[in-house]
Amino acid sequence: MNEIKEGLARRPEGESQMSLIDRLREFLEMEARSGSMDSGCITPLYVYRMWGGSVAIDEIEAGLKELRKQGLLP
């Protein structure tokens, strides 16, 4: 899983950095594919810990709220 997190954080030169919303969307898709967790259990703290604290928890919370508005989370 660390390889996945590191791959999301670092992008090859010349490739634009993913927005937080895109990064969260990709993270949620990976979690759904793994089948290890119900999407309703994904909290800002869970994402923060999985990403190793690389993104502020309040930014993650705002991103998850936006994804809920878009209907991607329960």
N, C-alpha and C positions, 0 to 999 in steps of 0.2 A: 504494500500500500504506500510505503514511503516513496517508491519510484513514481507512482502516479501523482502524489502531491508535489514532488519536486518537478515533475514534467509540466504540471499546471503552472507552477510558479515561474519557471524559466522558459523563455521562448527563444527560438533561434533568432539571430540578428536579422533584421529586415522584416521580421514578422511582427505585426502589431500585438501589443499586450492585450490580453482578454479583459473585458470589463468584469466587474465584480458579479453582475447579474449573469453573464455568460459562464463565468467560473462556477457560480453556485448551481446553475442549470446543469452543467456537465457533472458536477459532484453528485447532484441528486439522481441523475441518470445512472451513474456508476453504482450508487447505493441501491437503486431499484434493481439493476441487473444482478447485483450480488445476492439479492433476496435475503440479506441478513437483518434488515431492519424495516419496520413499517415507516412510511414517509411521515406519518403524523408524529413520530418520535424524534424527528430531526429538529433539534433546537439550535439556537445561536451558539450556545456553549459547546454542544457536540461538534459543530462545524469548526469552531475556534480551536478546539483541542485536536481535531483531525488534521487541521492545517498548521498545527504547531505554533499557533499564536501569531502567524504572519500577517493576519488582517485583524483590525480592531473589531471587538465583539459588537459594538454599536453599528458599525458598517455592515456586518453580517446580518444583524437583526433587521436593519432597514432593507437589505437586499432580499431577505426571506419574506418580509412583508410585501414587497413589490411582486415577488413570485406568487404569493397567495392571491394578490389582486388579479394577476394574470391567470389564475386557476390552476397553477402547477403544483400547488400544495393544498392539502385539506384545511 
